[in-house]
Amino acid sequence: MYSIGAGKLHPDTRQMAVDNEAEVWVGVLALQGAFREHLACLRRLPGVHAVEVRTKEQLASVDGLIIPGGAVPRVAHALVAAGVPAPCTEPA
């Protein structure tokens, strides 16, 4: 599983997503795969703002990132091509 935190991630993100008063911004890597389906699911969750991530600037604005399924080398290549920082391509 690959994951990323982008600076403003709360220590207990799971609690944030359940707490109706808290909000969390979740990005979905929109370079390949079923990113639209992931966005649709996330947008139904209370307190979750789901956005497409295609650039490193968009990546910097989210609390976490979902990378839709695909071959790991292909995903890593897409991240590099999009200019996403190298630490994001390392396994968590």
N, C-alpha and C positions, 0 to 999 in steps of 0.2 A: 504494500500500500504506500502510495506517495502522498505527502501532505505538506502544507506550508502554513506558517503564521506570518502575518505582515505587520508586526510592530504594535498594533493596538488590540491584539488578541487578549481577552480576559483569561485569567488562570483556569476558570471552569466554564468553558464555552457551552458545554451541555446544559448547565444550569441556566445560562443566559437565554438559550433557545426556548426553554420551557417557561421561564418567568415572563408573564405577559407585559410587565413594565419595561423589560430590557429589550434591546434591539441588537441584532448582529447582522453584519453585512457579509454575505457569502458570495464569492465569485465562482463562476463555472468556466473553466477553460473552454473557449468557444472556437477552437482551431480544428477540431475533428470530433467524431463520435456523436452521441445522442445528447448534445448539450441542451437542446430545446426541451427535451423531456425532463432533464435534471432541473432546469430552471422552473418548469411548470410545477414539479413536485415541491420544490423549495418555496415557491411563492404561495403555496397553500398553508404554510406553517406560520403560526402567529409569532410576531417579533423578528421574522427573518426577511431581510431584503436581499433578493437574489439578483445578481447582475452578470452580464457577459464579460469575460476577461479576454482581451486580445492583445493588450499592450502592457509594458511594465508599469506605466502610470496607472492603469486600471488595477493592476495587481497590488500596487501600493495603497489603494483606497479600500481594500477589503480586509476583513478579519480572518478569513480562511479561504481556501481554494479547493474546489472539487475538480478532479481531472477525470473526465469520462473515459470509460474503458477503451482499450486499444493496446496494441503491442507497445511495450515500454520503449524500445528504441525509436519507434515512430513518434511517440509522445515527446520524448526527449529532443528529437530533431525538430519538432514543431515549436517547442519552447525556445530552443536556441535560435531558430529562424525568426521568432517573434521578438527576440532580444530580451527574453526573461532571464534574470540573473541566475548564474550557475548553481547556487545553493538550492534552488527550487528543483533541480533535476536529481538531487541526491535522495536516496530512500530515507524515510523517517525512522 
